[in-house]
Amino acid sequence: GRWKRFEHAAKVIADCAATPEPPGEAACRAMAEAEGSLADDRLSARALHTGDLLPVKDLLADLNERRAAEDRILDLRKDLGTIEAEAERQGCHPFHVAGHRRFIERLKGFGHDLPPDLAGMVEELPELEARDRGIRRRVREVTDFEARRRRIIEWAAWWRPERAMGKSLASSYGRWTRAAPKMIEQGETLARDPLLSPDDRKALDRAMARIVTAPDADGLDALRVWRWEGILDQAERQGCHRYFVKGYHGFVTELERSPCQSLENTHFGIRERTVRHEMLGRDGWVRHIDNELARAVEERERGGERFVSEVHPYARWRHEATRWARDAREVLGNPETYGPHIARVPGLEKRLRETAAAVTETVRRDAPVRKEVETAHRMQMERERETRQRELELERSRRPSRYMGAEIDYGR
């Protein structure tokens, strides 16, 4: 009867309570059976008489608390998974994700029953905070070092604009140049630290790019170096390649026309002329693909359904349109090379993608009709070939043989 089931449930509950684990499926069924039995007044009175009532209630309270704690831990792990996923998306340590500190506070409020990995996160927090402060201090050293170069260049452009940046140890720029390798090493070490925050990484990458490429323009006079830095600053603010910055083309043209004062100056000028030439070609290629795709779509729409039946015009259109669609996909698939050009034209990426897809779909849709047209054309060409062959054979049969005259003379 029910009392036997209650006794069995009480034994399962007692066995589960003797272990530190939360109740499993069997224990949860036994807990439900015991709670249902104790809700019956007669069974509850019998359990009180046998001395089982209070011990079973205590065990139920303990196991219910364990089950509630397990549910809270599962919720915590779910929230931790969300934080880790966001950290992976941002490419940073979970420490820098919004909500991480609130999560640690929730762990602290859980008590001493946390699993070791979650408890370790609470213990690790002070160390992470100390490391983060040290990283931000060292990143600031790198950015301040780059800003110092900027001040030196600005001063030189004001007081001696036509002189090249000096590299002797007696000059400020020379001392800065000698200290640069050590700062580059520090920056590279920081860039590898997984605790580096996204904002610090952005500032570090910008400063490192300027420090590493600083020697490129050292051969220029101070005024041109200052102008060059202004072009790079404007490119950063606009989020584009320097090729698109106003004044860049004029700057490179001046380098072409100015006499070469040093080997570094010559190398710098050659490099920037090469960059301008390559960017000009890529920019023109992207715009050409865009124009040709638009022209192909317009030509197909203008031709209507009858256009598919035109043997040679449609074949030419399909060949060219398919080629431009393929080129558009290749450009879109190479963002490192063509991304700066596509990003400069609002909506160009979407337009190229949609137009290339429309051309491909149009060719696919035209394929059944086109197959019939091409089959009919081949059959017509075959019939015409056979007709010409028969006419040629008939003409040859009517033509007198060139040996006929000699044979007649010989017969006489």
C-alpha positions as a Markdown table, in Angstrom:
| # | Residue | x | y | z |
|---|---|---|---|---|
| 1 | Gly | 0.0 | 0.0 | 0.0 |
| 2 | Arg | 0.9 | 3.6 | 0.3 |
| 3 | Trp | 2.8 | 3.1 | 3.6 |
| 4 | Lys | 5.1 | 0.6 | 1.9 |
| 5 | Arg | 5.8 | 3.1 | -0.9 |
| 6 | Phe | 6.4 | 5.8 | 1.8 |
| 7 | Glu | 8.9 | 3.6 | 3.6 |
| 8 | His | 10.7 | 2.8 | 0.3 |
| 9 | Ala | 10.8 | 6.6 | -0.6 |
| 10 | Ala | 12.2 | 7.4 | 2.8 |
| 11 | Lys | 15.0 | 4.9 | 2.3 |
| 12 | Val | 15.9 | 6.3 | -1.1 |
| 13 | Ile | 15.8 | 9.9 | 0.3 |
| 14 | Ala | 18.1 | 8.8 | 3.2 |
| 15 | Asp | 20.6 | 7.2 | 0.9 |
| 16 | Cys | 20.7 | 10.3 | -1.3 |
| 17 | Ala | 21.1 | 12.6 | 1.7 |
| 18 | Ala | 24.1 | 10.5 | 2.8 |
| 19 | Thr | 26.0 | 11.7 | -0.3 |
| 20 | Pro | 27.0 | 15.3 | -1.1 |
| 21 | Glu | 25.4 | 15.1 | -4.6 |
| 22 | Pro | 22.2 | 16.9 | -5.5 |
| 23 | Pro | 19.2 | 14.6 | -5.9 |
| 24 | Gly | 18.9 | 12.7 | -9.1 |
| 25 | Glu | 15.9 | 11.6 | -11.1 |
| 26 | Ala | 15.1 | 8.6 | -8.8 |
| 27 | Ala | 15.6 | 10.7 | -5.7 |
| 28 | Cys | 13.3 | 13.4 | -7.0 |
| 29 | Arg | 10.6 | 10.8 | -7.6 |
| 30 | Ala | 11.1 | 9.5 | -4.1 |
| 31 | Met | 10.8 | 13.0 | -2.7 |
| 32 | Ala | 7.6 | 13.6 | -4.6 |
| 33 | Glu | 6.2 | 10.3 | -3.2 |
| 34 | Ala | 7.2 | 11.2 | 0.3 |
| 35 | Glu | 5.8 | 14.7 | 0.1 |
| 36 | Gly | 2.5 | 13.3 | -1.3 |
| 37 | Ser | 2.3 | 10.7 | 1.5 |
| 38 | Leu | 2.9 | 13.3 | 4.2 |
| 39 | Ala | 0.1 | 15.4 | 2.9 |
| 40 | Asp | -2.2 | 12.5 | 3.9 |
| 41 | Asp | -3.2 | 13.1 | 7.5 |
| 42 | Arg | -3.5 | 9.4 | 8.3 |
| 43 | Leu | 0.0 | 8.6 | 6.8 |
| 44 | Ser | 1.4 | 11.7 | 8.5 |
| 45 | Ala | 0.1 | 10.6 | 11.9 |
| 46 | Arg | 1.4 | 7.1 | 11.4 |
| 47 | Ala | 4.9 | 8.5 | 10.5 |
| 48 | Leu | 4.8 | 10.6 | 13.6 |
| 49 | His | 3.9 | 7.5 | 15.7 |
| 50 | Thr | 6.8 | 5.5 | 14.2 |
| 51 | Gly | 9.2 | 8.4 | 14.6 |
| 52 | Asp | 9.8 | 8.9 | 10.8 |
| 53 | Leu | 8.0 | 12.2 | 10.4 |
| 54 | Leu | 10.5 | 14.7 | 11.5 |
| 55 | Pro | 13.6 | 12.9 | 10.1 |
| 56 | Val | 11.9 | 12.6 | 6.7 |
| 57 | Lys | 10.9 | 16.3 | 6.7 |
| 58 | Asp | 14.5 | 17.3 | 7.6 |
| 59 | Leu | 15.8 | 15.2 | 4.8 |
| 60 | Leu | 13.3 | 16.6 | 2.3 |
| 61 | Ala | 14.2 | 20.2 | 3.4 |
| 62 | Asp | 17.9 | 19.4 | 2.9 |
| 63 | Leu | 17.5 | 17.8 | -0.5 |
| 64 | Asn | 15.1 | 20.6 | -1.7 |
| 65 | Glu | 17.8 | 23.1 | -0.8 |
| 66 | Arg | 20.4 | 21.1 | -2.7 |
| 67 | Arg | 18.1 | 20.9 | -5.7 |
| 68 | Ala | 17.4 | 24.7 | -5.6 |
| 69 | Ala | 21.2 | 25.3 | -5.3 |
| 70 | Glu | 21.8 | 23.1 | -8.3 |
| 71 | Asp | 19.2 | 25.0 | -10.3 |
| 72 | Arg | 20.9 | 28.3 | -9.3 |
| 73 | Ile | 24.3 | 26.9 | -10.4 |
| 74 | Leu | 22.8 | 25.9 | -13.7 |
| 75 | Asp | 21.5 | 29.4 | -14.1 |
| 76 | Leu | 25.0 | 30.8 | -13.3 |
| 77 | Arg | 26.6 | 28.5 | -15.8 |
| 78 | Lys | 24.1 | 29.6 | -18.5 |
| 79 | Asp | 24.9 | 33.3 | -17.7 |
| 80 | Leu | 28.7 | 32.5 | -17.8 |
| 81 | Gly | 28.2 | 30.9 | -21.2 |
| 82 | Thr | 26.6 | 34.1 | -22.4 |
| 83 | Ile | 29.5 | 36.2 | -21.1 |
| 84 | Glu | 32.1 | 33.9 | -22.7 |
| 85 | Ala | 30.3 | 33.9 | -26.0 |
| 86 | Glu | 30.2 | 37.7 | -26.0 |
| 87 | Ala | 33.9 | 37.8 | -25.1 |
| 88 | Glu | 34.7 | 35.5 | -28.0 |
| 89 | Arg | 32.6 | 37.7 | -30.3 |
| 90 | Gln | 34.5 | 40.8 | -29.2 |
| 91 | Gly | 37.8 | 39.0 | -29.2 |
| 92 | Cys | 38.7 | 39.8 | -25.6 |
| 93 | His | 38.9 | 38.3 | -22.1 |
| 94 | Pro | 35.5 | 37.8 | -20.3 |
| 95 | Phe | 36.8 | 40.2 | -17.7 |
| 96 | His | 36.1 | 43.1 | -20.1 |
| 97 | Val | 32.6 | 42.0 | -21.0 |
| 98 | Ala | 29.7 | 44.1 | -19.6 |
| 99 | Gly | 28.1 | 42.1 | -16.8 |
| 100 | His | 31.2 | 40.2 | -15.7 |
| 101 | Arg | 31.6 | 42.1 | -12.4 |
| 102 | Arg | 27.9 | 41.7 | -11.6 |
| 103 | Phe | 28.3 | 38.0 | -12.3 |
| 104 | Ile | 31.2 | 37.8 | -9.9 |
| 105 | Glu | 29.1 | 39.5 | -7.2 |
| 106 | Arg | 26.4 | 36.9 | -7.7 |
| 107 | Leu | 29.0 | 34.2 | -7.2 |
| 108 | Lys | 30.2 | 35.9 | -4.0 |
| 109 | Gly | 26.6 | 35.9 | -2.7 |
| 110 | Phe | 26.2 | 32.2 | -3.4 |
| 111 | Gly | 28.2 | 31.1 | -0.3 |
| 112 | His | 30.7 | 28.3 | 0.1 |
| 113 | Asp | 28.9 | 25.7 | -2.0 |
| 114 | Leu | 30.2 | 26.9 | -5.4 |
| 115 | Pro | 31.9 | 24.3 | -7.7 |
| 116 | Pro | 35.7 | 24.7 | -7.8 |
| 117 | Asp | 35.7 | 26.4 | -11.2 |
| 118 | Leu | 33.2 | 29.1 | -10.2 |
| 119 | Ala | 34.8 | 29.6 | -6.9 |
| 120 | Gly | 38.1 | 30.1 | -8.7 |
| 121 | Met | 36.6 | 32.9 | -10.7 |
| 122 | Val | 35.9 | 34.8 | -7.4 |
| 123 | Glu | 39.4 | 34.2 | -6.1 |
| 124 | Glu | 40.9 | 35.2 | -9.5 |
| 125 | Leu | 39.2 | 38.6 | -9.7 |
| 126 | Pro | 41.7 | 40.7 | -7.6 |
| 127 | Glu | 44.6 | 39.3 | -9.7 |
| 128 | Leu | 42.8 | 40.1 | -12.9 |
| 129 | Glu | 42.1 | 43.7 | -11.7 |
| 130 | Ala | 45.8 | 44.2 | -10.8 |
| 131 | Arg | 46.9 | 42.8 | -14.2 |
| 132 | Asp | 44.5 | 45.0 | -16.0 |
| 133 | Arg | 45.8 | 48.1 | -14.2 |
| 134 | Gly | 49.4 | 47.1 | -15.2 |
| 135 | Ile | 48.4 | 46.5 | -18.8 |
| 136 | Arg | 46.6 | 49.9 | -19.1 |
| 137 | Arg | 49.7 | 51.6 | -17.6 |
| 138 | Arg | 52.0 | 50.0 | -20.1 |
| 139 | Val | 49.7 | 50.8 | -23.0 |
| 140 | Arg | 49.6 | 54.4 | -21.9 |
| 141 | Glu | 53.5 | 54.4 | -22.0 |
| 142 | Val | 53.4 | 53.3 | -25.6 |
| 143 | Thr | 50.7 | 55.8 | -26.6 |
| 144 | Asp | 52.6 | 58.6 | -24.8 |
| 145 | Phe | 55.8 | 57.6 | -26.6 |
| 146 | Glu | 54.0 | 58.0 | -29.9 |
| 147 | Ala | 52.5 | 61.3 | -28.9 |
| 148 | Arg | 56.0 | 62.5 | -27.9 |
| 149 | Arg | 57.1 | 62.0 | -31.5 |
| 150 | Arg | 54.2 | 64.0 | -32.7 |
| 151 | Arg | 55.2 | 66.9 | -30.5 |
| 152 | Ile | 58.8 | 66.7 | -31.8 |
| 153 | Ile | 57.6 | 66.8 | -35.4 |
| 154 | Glu | 55.3 | 69.7 | -34.8 |
| 155 | Trp | 58.1 | 71.7 | -33.2 |
| 156 | Ala | 60.5 | 70.9 | -36.0 |
| 157 | Ala | 57.9 | 71.8 | -38.7 |
| 158 | Trp | 57.5 | 75.2 | -37.0 |
| 159 | Trp | 61.1 | 76.1 | -36.4 |
| 160 | Arg | 63.0 | 74.4 | -39.2 |
| 161 | Pro | 60.5 | 73.2 | -41.7 |
| 162 | Glu | 63.0 | 72.6 | -44.6 |
| 163 | Arg | 65.4 | 70.4 | -42.6 |
| 164 | Ala | 65.1 | 66.7 | -42.4 |
| 165 | Met | 64.4 | 65.1 | -39.0 |
| 166 | Gly | 67.8 | 64.6 | -37.3 |
| 167 | Lys | 68.8 | 61.2 | -36.0 |
| 168 | Ser | 71.8 | 62.2 | -33.9 |
| 169 | Leu | 71.7 | 61.5 | -30.2 |
| 170 | Ala | 72.0 | 65.3 | -29.6 |
| 171 | Ser | 68.5 | 65.8 | -31.1 |
| 172 | Ser | 65.2 | 65.0 | -29.5 |
| 173 | Tyr | 64.1 | 62.9 | -32.5 |
| 174 | Gly | 67.4 | 61.0 | -32.5 |
| 175 | Arg | 66.9 | 60.0 | -28.9 |
| 176 | Trp | 63.3 | 59.0 | -29.7 |
| 177 | Thr | 64.4 | 56.9 | -32.6 |
| 178 | Arg | 67.0 | 55.1 | -30.4 |
| 179 | Ala | 64.3 | 54.3 | -27.8 |
| 180 | Ala | 61.7 | 53.1 | -30.4 |
| 181 | Pro | 62.9 | 49.4 | -30.7 |
| 182 | Lys | 62.4 | 48.9 | -26.9 |
| 183 | Met | 59.0 | 50.4 | -27.1 |
| 184 | Ile | 58.1 | 48.3 | -30.1 |
| 185 | Glu | 59.1 | 45.2 | -28.1 |
| 186 | Gln | 56.9 | 46.3 | -25.2 |
| 187 | Gly | 54.0 | 46.9 | -27.5 |
| 188 | Glu | 54.3 | 43.5 | -29.2 |
| 189 | Thr | 54.3 | 41.8 | -25.8 |
| 190 | Leu | 51.2 | 43.7 | -24.7 |
| 191 | Ala | 49.4 | 42.8 | -28.0 |
| 192 | Arg | 49.8 | 39.1 | -27.1 |
| 193 | Asp | 48.3 | 39.5 | -23.6 |
| 194 | Pro | 44.8 | 37.9 | -23.6 |
| 195 | Leu | 43.7 | 40.4 | -20.9 |
| 196 | Leu | 44.2 | 43.4 | -23.2 |
| 197 | Ser | 40.8 | 45.2 | -23.5 |
| 198 | Pro | 39.3 | 46.1 | -26.9 |
| 199 | Asp | 39.8 | 49.8 | -26.3 |
| 200 | Asp | 43.4 | 49.4 | -25.2 |
| 201 | Arg | 44.1 | 47.1 | -28.1 |
| 202 | Lys | 42.7 | 49.8 | -30.5 |
| 203 | Ala | 44.9 | 52.5 | -29.0 |
| 204 | Leu | 47.9 | 50.2 | -28.9 |
| 205 | Asp | 47.5 | 49.1 | -32.5 |
| 206 | Arg | 47.2 | 52.7 | -33.7 |
| 207 | Ala | 50.3 | 53.8 | -31.7 |
| 208 | Met | 52.3 | 50.8 | -32.8 |
| 209 | Ala | 51.5 | 51.3 | -36.4 |
| 210 | Arg | 52.8 | 54.9 | -36.2 |
| 211 | Ile | 56.0 | 53.9 | -34.3 |
| 212 | Val | 56.9 | 51.0 | -36.6 |
| 213 | Thr | 56.4 | 53.0 | -39.8 |
| 214 | Ala | 58.0 | 56.2 | -38.4 |
| 215 | Pro | 61.4 | 55.5 | -40.2 |
| 216 | Asp | 59.5 | 55.5 | -43.6 |
| 217 | Ala | 59.2 | 59.3 | -43.6 |
| 218 | Asp | 62.4 | 60.2 | -41.8 |
| 219 | Gly | 64.1 | 61.3 | -45.0 |
| 220 | Leu | 61.5 | 64.0 | -45.6 |
| 221 | Asp | 61.9 | 67.5 | -44.4 |
| 222 | Ala | 60.1 | 68.3 | -41.1 |
| 223 | Leu | 57.2 | 70.2 | -42.8 |
| 224 | Arg | 56.4 | 67.3 | -45.1 |
| 225 | Val | 56.6 | 64.8 | -42.2 |
| 226 | Trp | 54.1 | 66.9 | -40.3 |
| 227 | Arg | 51.8 | 67.0 | -43.4 |
| 228 | Trp | 52.2 | 63.3 | -43.8 |
| 229 | Glu | 51.2 | 62.7 | -40.2 |
| 230 | Gly | 48.1 | 64.9 | -40.8 |
| 231 | Ile | 47.1 | 62.8 | -43.8 |
| 232 | Leu | 47.4 | 59.6 | -41.7 |
| 233 | Asp | 45.4 | 61.3 | -38.9 |
| 234 | Gln | 42.6 | 62.3 | -41.3 |
| 235 | Ala | 42.5 | 58.7 | -42.7 |
| 236 | Glu | 42.0 | 57.4 | -39.2 |
| 237 | Arg | 39.2 | 59.8 | -38.4 |
| 238 | Gln | 37.5 | 59.0 | -41.7 |
| 239 | Gly | 38.1 | 55.3 | -41.3 |
| 240 | Cys | 39.5 | 55.0 | -44.8 |
| 241 | His | 42.8 | 54.4 | -46.6 |
| 242 | Arg | 45.1 | 57.4 | -47.0 |
| 243 | Tyr | 44.5 | 57.2 | -50.8 |
| 244 | Phe | 41.0 | 58.7 | -50.2 |
| 245 | Val | 42.2 | 61.6 | -48.0 |
| 246 | Lys | 42.1 | 65.1 | -49.5 |
| 247 | Gly | 45.6 | 66.2 | -50.1 |
| 248 | Tyr | 47.2 | 62.8 | -50.5 |
| 249 | His | 47.5 | 62.9 | -54.3 |
| 250 | Gly | 48.9 | 66.4 | -54.2 |
| 251 | Phe | 51.4 | 65.3 | -51.5 |
| 252 | Val | 52.6 | 62.4 | -53.7 |
| 253 | Thr | 52.8 | 64.6 | -56.7 |
| 254 | Glu | 55.1 | 67.0 | -54.8 |
| 255 | Leu | 57.3 | 64.1 | -53.9 |
| 256 | Glu | 57.6 | 63.2 | -57.6 |
| 257 | Arg | 58.6 | 66.7 | -58.5 |
| 258 | Ser | 61.0 | 67.5 | -55.6 |
| 259 | Pro | 64.7 | 66.6 | -55.9 |
| 260 | Cys | 65.8 | 63.5 | -54.0 |
| 261 | Gln | 67.6 | 64.7 | -50.9 |
| 262 | Ser | 68.3 | 61.2 | -49.4 |
| 263 | Leu | 68.0 | 57.5 | -50.1 |
| 264 | Glu | 65.1 | 57.3 | -47.6 |
| 265 | Asn | 63.3 | 60.0 | -49.3 |
| 266 | Thr | 63.6 | 58.2 | -52.6 |
| 267 | His | 62.3 | 54.9 | -51.2 |
| 268 | Phe | 59.4 | 56.7 | -49.5 |
| 269 | Gly | 58.4 | 58.5 | -52.7 |
| 270 | Ile | 58.7 | 55.3 | -54.8 |
| 271 | Arg | 56.5 | 53.4 | -52.2 |
| 272 | Glu | 53.8 | 56.0 | -52.2 |
| 273 | Arg | 53.7 | 56.3 | -55.9 |
| 274 | Thr | 53.3 | 52.6 | -56.1 |
| 275 | Val | 50.5 | 52.7 | -53.5 |
| 276 | Arg | 48.7 | 55.4 | -55.4 |
| 277 | His | 49.1 | 53.6 | -58.7 |
| 278 | Glu | 47.7 | 50.3 | -57.3 |
| 279 | Met | 44.9 | 52.0 | -55.4 |
| 280 | Leu | 43.9 | 53.9 | -58.6 |
| 281 | Gly | 43.8 | 50.7 | -60.6 |
| 282 | Arg | 41.7 | 48.9 | -58.0 |
| 283 | Asp | 39.3 | 51.8 | -57.6 |
| 284 | Gly | 38.8 | 52.0 | -61.3 |
| 285 | Trp | 38.3 | 48.2 | -61.5 |
| 286 | Val | 35.6 | 48.2 | -58.8 |
| 287 | Arg | 33.7 | 51.1 | -60.5 |
| 288 | His | 34.1 | 49.4 | -63.9 |
| 289 | Ile | 32.5 | 46.2 | -62.6 |
| 290 | Asp | 29.7 | 48.1 | -61.0 |
| 291 | Asn | 29.0 | 50.0 | -64.3 |
| 292 | Glu | 29.2 | 46.9 | -66.5 |
| 293 | Leu | 26.9 | 44.9 | -64.2 |
| 294 | Ala | 24.3 | 47.7 | -64.3 |
| 295 | Arg | 24.6 | 48.0 | -68.1 |
| 296 | Ala | 24.1 | 44.2 | -68.4 |
| 297 | Val | 21.0 | 44.2 | -66.3 |
| 298 | Glu | 19.6 | 47.2 | -68.2 |
| 299 | Glu | 20.3 | 45.6 | -71.6 |
| 300 | Arg | 18.5 | 42.4 | -70.5 |
| 301 | Glu | 15.5 | 44.2 | -69.2 |
| 302 | Arg | 15.3 | 46.3 | -72.4 |
| 303 | Gly | 15.4 | 43.2 | -74.6 |
| 304 | Gly | 12.5 | 41.6 | -72.9 |
| 305 | Glu | 11.5 | 38.0 | -73.4 |
| 306 | Arg | 12.3 | 38.1 | -77.2 |
| 307 | Phe | 15.9 | 38.8 | -76.4 |
| 308 | Val | 16.4 | 35.2 | -75.3 |
| 309 | Ser | 15.5 | 34.0 | -78.8 |
| 310 | Glu | 18.2 | 36.2 | -80.5 |
| 311 | Val | 21.0 | 33.7 | -81.1 |
| 312 | His | 24.1 | 35.8 | -81.2 |
| 313 | Pro | 23.2 | 38.9 | -79.2 |
| 314 | Tyr | 22.0 | 36.9 | -76.3 |
| 315 | Ala | 25.1 | 34.6 | -76.4 |
| 316 | Arg | 27.3 | 37.7 | -76.3 |
| 317 | Trp | 25.3 | 39.2 | -73.4 |
| 318 | Arg | 25.4 | 36.0 | -71.4 |
| 319 | His | 29.1 | 35.6 | -71.8 |
| 320 | Glu | 29.8 | 39.2 | -70.7 |
| 321 | Ala | 27.2 | 39.4 | -67.9 |
| 322 | Thr | 28.4 | 36.1 | -66.4 |
| 323 | Arg | 32.0 | 37.3 | -66.5 |
| 324 | Trp | 31.1 | 40.5 | -64.7 |
| 325 | Ala | 29.1 | 38.7 | -62.1 |
| 326 | Arg | 32.1 | 36.4 | -61.5 |
| 327 | Asp | 34.4 | 39.4 | -61.2 |
| 328 | Ala | 32.0 | 41.0 | -58.7 |
| 329 | Arg | 32.0 | 38.0 | -56.5 |
| 330 | Glu | 35.8 | 37.8 | -56.7 |
| 331 | Val | 36.1 | 41.5 | -55.6 |
| 332 | Leu | 33.6 | 41.0 | -52.8 |
| 333 | Gly | 35.5 | 37.9 | -51.7 |
| 334 | Asn | 38.8 | 39.8 | -51.4 |
| 335 | Pro | 38.0 | 42.5 | -48.7 |
| 336 | Glu | 41.7 | 43.0 | -47.9 |
| 337 | Thr | 42.4 | 44.3 | -51.4 |
| 338 | Tyr | 39.1 | 45.8 | -52.5 |
| 339 | Gly | 37.3 | 46.5 | -49.2 |
| 340 | Pro | 38.6 | 50.1 | -48.8 |
| 341 | His | 37.2 | 51.0 | -52.3 |
| 342 | Ile | 33.9 | 49.3 | -51.8 |
| 343 | Ala | 33.4 | 50.9 | -48.3 |
| 344 | Arg | 33.9 | 54.4 | -49.9 |
| 345 | Val | 30.7 | 54.2 | -51.9 |
| 346 | Pro | 27.6 | 53.8 | -49.7 |
| 347 | Gly | 25.5 | 50.8 | -50.7 |
| 348 | Leu | 28.1 | 49.6 | -53.2 |
| 349 | Glu | 28.7 | 46.2 | -51.5 |
| 350 | Lys | 25.0 | 45.4 | -51.4 |
| 351 | Arg | 24.5 | 46.6 | -55.0 |
| 352 | Leu | 27.3 | 44.4 | -56.3 |
| 353 | Arg | 26.1 | 41.4 | -54.4 |
| 354 | Glu | 22.5 | 41.8 | -55.5 |
| 355 | Thr | 23.2 | 42.7 | -59.1 |
| 356 | Ala | 25.6 | 39.7 | -59.5 |
| 357 | Ala | 22.9 | 37.4 | -58.0 |
| 358 | Ala | 20.3 | 38.9 | -60.3 |
| 359 | Val | 22.4 | 38.3 | -63.4 |
| 360 | Thr | 23.1 | 34.7 | -62.3 |
| 361 | Glu | 19.4 | 34.1 | -61.6 |
| 362 | Thr | 18.4 | 35.6 | -65.0 |
| 363 | Val | 20.8 | 33.3 | -66.8 |
| 364 | Arg | 19.4 | 30.3 | -64.9 |
| 365 | Arg | 15.8 | 31.3 | -65.6 |
| 366 | Asp | 16.6 | 31.8 | -69.3 |
| 367 | Ala | 18.3 | 28.4 | -69.6 |
| 368 | Pro | 15.3 | 26.2 | -70.6 |
| 369 | Val | 14.2 | 28.6 | -73.4 |
| 370 | Arg | 17.8 | 29.2 | -74.4 |
| 371 | Lys | 18.4 | 25.5 | -74.8 |
| 372 | Glu | 15.5 | 25.2 | -77.2 |
| 373 | Val | 16.7 | 28.2 | -79.2 |
| 374 | Glu | 20.2 | 26.8 | -79.5 |
| 375 | Thr | 18.9 | 23.3 | -80.4 |
| 376 | Ala | 16.7 | 24.8 | -83.1 |
| 377 | His | 19.6 | 26.9 | -84.4 |
| 378 | Arg | 21.9 | 23.9 | -84.6 |
| 379 | Met | 19.3 | 21.9 | -86.5 |
| 380 | Gln | 18.8 | 24.8 | -88.9 |
| 381 | Met | 22.6 | 25.1 | -89.4 |
| 382 | Glu | 22.8 | 21.4 | -90.0 |
| 383 | Arg | 20.0 | 21.5 | -92.6 |
| 384 | Glu | 21.6 | 24.5 | -94.4 |
| 385 | Arg | 24.9 | 22.6 | -94.4 |
| 386 | Glu | 23.3 | 19.5 | -95.9 |
| 387 | Thr | 21.5 | 21.7 | -98.5 |
| 388 | Arg | 24.8 | 23.3 | -99.5 |
| 389 | Gln | 26.5 | 19.9 | -99.7 |
| 390 | Arg | 23.8 | 18.6 | -102.1 |
| 391 | Glu | 24.0 | 21.7 | -104.3 |
| 392 | Leu | 27.8 | 21.4 | -104.4 |
| 393 | Glu | 27.6 | 17.7 | -105.4 |
| 394 | Leu | 24.9 | 18.5 | -108.1 |
| 395 | Glu | 27.1 | 21.3 | -109.5 |
| 396 | Arg | 30.1 | 18.9 | -109.7 |
| 397 | Ser | 28.0 | 16.3 | -111.5 |
| 398 | Arg | 27.0 | 18.8 | -114.2 |
| 399 | Arg | 30.5 | 20.2 | -114.8 |
| 400 | Pro | 32.3 | 18.5 | -117.8 |
| 401 | Ser | 35.4 | 16.6 | -116.9 |
| 402 | Arg | 38.7 | 18.2 | -117.8 |
| 403 | Tyr | 39.9 | 14.9 | -119.2 |
| 404 | Met | 37.0 | 14.6 | -121.6 |
| 405 | Gly | 38.5 | 16.5 | -124.5 |
| 406 | Ala | 41.7 | 14.4 | -124.5 |
| 407 | Glu | 39.8 | 11.2 | -124.4 |
| 408 | Ile | 37.7 | 12.2 | -127.5 |
| 409 | Asp | 40.8 | 13.2 | -129.5 |
| 410 | Tyr | 42.4 | 10.0 | -128.7 |
| 411 | Gly | 39.4 | 8.1 | -129.9 |
| 412 | Arg | 39.6 | 9.7 | -133.3 |
